[in-house]
């Protein structure tokens, strides 16, 4: 077994698909040995960026072929619809569009992985010990921030790289809310077309809107991936430079982040083995749970994990007016959601609205694979100075007076596909990620509410209008 001496050896840095493998320098020697052996067991010591890029490109090529085949079938259906004006054909189109979009989610996830690997290749070089960050080549953070200020026009001036990473994350999630609204309008329009109260053209317009919304979401996720990769490279490169000045040449660091009430986080590796993504070499990326219009999903052992609050300088949450975020472990009953509004006002006096997400994790049965998997479940609320409310299609908590109890039950879901695949991590806290290395949520620099499919799940209720929540 390799002998480690804390602060006296070259520590191995290894890059993986989206993240990095870090040997934590200041842990016990025994812990280091175990982690290193585990890393070597999944062949990440000899990680090859070019080989990984080749694997990703092959996956992208295969998925693109499948999408092209399905879209060829779609064109035939559209031609048939144009000729026959058949409602049955329209329903087939919607079903196939859903299938194609689901494949695109995986394609776009691999394209983001490719972007990250290309940045790693650009800003590193091979050494006998692994990959070394070329710190001097990385873009300066102040220059990068200035570019993004001009691009985004933030409502705050005191922003940094972390702020923009959070901006793109919440922009994607807010745009997903827009997708939910459009998708539900499409389902309702299909019923209206059958009843003679809407036209086929109305439905086609909504189908196109859904595509355009996902394109915007993909753009936000791509920017987030780019900035996350550069940030991590900068952190590693800076640490390498510091350690060299004191006569030590480690090529890795412990990636510990302290933020708000969320405690300590550690990043794990993501590796691609035979074209399948694994988190920490243990957990392969699993299939997503089915969305609400296909079937309900059975959950068990749901536990409250953390509360995320997004703060906005607009009367309702709007990414163009994003001020910032904070996370807490305090779950309030629905009649006391104003607690988060009051905290937001202390966070930034310009706050005019907030979005609140209650994160739970548990075990879900996936009928597509006939297996159970780790899965999150997220309730969402909005508040401003006038009160709090549930947006369309968002349900109340099962017990609005007891947010700590979510019963085992069947839930219909909105699926935000493959959005956690750049957050392969573990937590130092049993509150957040007791399962080891998994894909997890990264709000507030944290690592919580993990999910085997690298997705987010929101419960659905068939209610196309907003509901106010009286506050005590």
Secondary structure, DSSP 8 states (H G I E B T S, - for coil): -----TTSS---EEE-SSSEEE--TTS-HHHHHHHHHHHHHTT-TT--HHHHHHHHHHHHHHHHHHHHHHHHHHHHHHHHHHHH--HHHHHHHHHHHHHHHHHHHHHHHHHHHHHHHHHHHHTEEEETTEEEE-GGGS--HHHHHHHHHHHH--S-SS--HHHHHHHHHHHHHHHHHHHHHHHHHHHHHHHHHHHTSS-HHHHHHHHHHHHHHHHHHHHHHHHHHHHHHHHHHHHHHHHHHHHHHTT---S-----EE-TT--EEEE--EEEETTEEEETTTEE-------TTT--EEEEEEEEEEEEEEEESSSS--GGGEEEEEEES----GGGTHHHHHHHHHH-TT--EEEEEEEEEEEEEETTTTEEEEEEEEEEEEEETTEEEE-TT----TTTT-TT---SEEE-EEEETT-STT-EEEESSTTT-TTSSEE-B-GGG--BS--TTS-EEEE--S--S-EEE---
